[in-house]
Amino acid sequence: AFFVSPTDPRINEPITLDASGSFDPDGTIVKYEWDFNGDGLYDQATTDPVVTTTFATAGLKSVSLRATDGEGATDRASESIDVADLGVAVTRTISTVQALPGSTFLVVVRIEPQMDLAGVGLQENLPFGWEIKPLENAGAAFKRSTVQWVFVDQIRANTTKVITYEVTVPESHELIATSLPVCFTISGTLQSMTPAFDLPVEGDAKIEITDALNMKTAIAHLVPRIGYDTEDYIDLRLSQKIDPLQLNRALEIWQYDENVPWTQGAMIDLLMMKELSA
């Protein structure tokens, strides 16, 4: 027989198989052979009763041991190991679905593991020429030239690491695009040494660069004027959820046929006002 630790392993998590409790009543065990995938072929042979393995996929795994004593006699034992998914969520939220050349928006990456992680790095891939300004590195060291973060300390299970950064879009003449609107992609990966994995960052990835925001995007990022001696302006770092102050200002814009900033002079009609209020 042998023991499995941990009893509820995840993908790529080291699993210890311990047959040190096995014994030969009339001799000595001289060889331990391990079949890690249940195909009847032994993948590893040792004189040590303890081995470590990992599984790259989730599911029920059949592991077998064949122990041989000094006289050539053998005995066999098998165990089923239920390997769970990684249990690591890494998601990106982009503060806007649209941006103008030269504007700045916010990106938030959340790392939420259900197991301890060691040797963790995050790689974000931005379009060429886009500038990044880190705001919160969650204890990680940041390398600007490659847009990478590395965590020197372990990330503990059931904790959350939040990395926040601003992105500034190049001006129109610096964009790698012949005309607007055009869609760009932000991609990324989270890597870990223990357990070993390389996961794509899920969540928001696309952003449209345009010369005029659609109405919902503009209102969601509207900073209402204070009094009549100031102007409304747009801050794309705000979330995409319209708050009560923005909705009230949208009502005023609709009532008085005012132009909405960053929309090339567009105004709110009755249908759009109803959609904003819904």
Beta strands, then each sheet from edge to edge (+ up, - down):
strand 1: 3-5
strand 2: 15-18
strand 3: 29-35
strand 4: 44-46
strand 5: 50-53
strand 6: 59-69
strand 7: 74-83
strand 8: 88-94
strand 9: 98-99
strand 10: 104-113
strand 11: 118-125
strand 12: 131-136
strand 13: 141-143
strand 14: 148-151
strand 15: 161-168
strand 16: 182-185
strand 17: 187-194
strand 18: 197-200
strand 19: 202-203
strand 20: 206-209
strand 21: 222-223
strand 22: 233-234
sheet 1: 1+ 2- 5+
sheet 2: 4+ 3- 6+ 7-
sheet 3: 12+ 15- 10+ 8- 19-
sheet 4: 9+ 20+ 16-
sheet 5: 13+ 14- 11+ 17- 18+
sheet 6: 21+ 22-
end
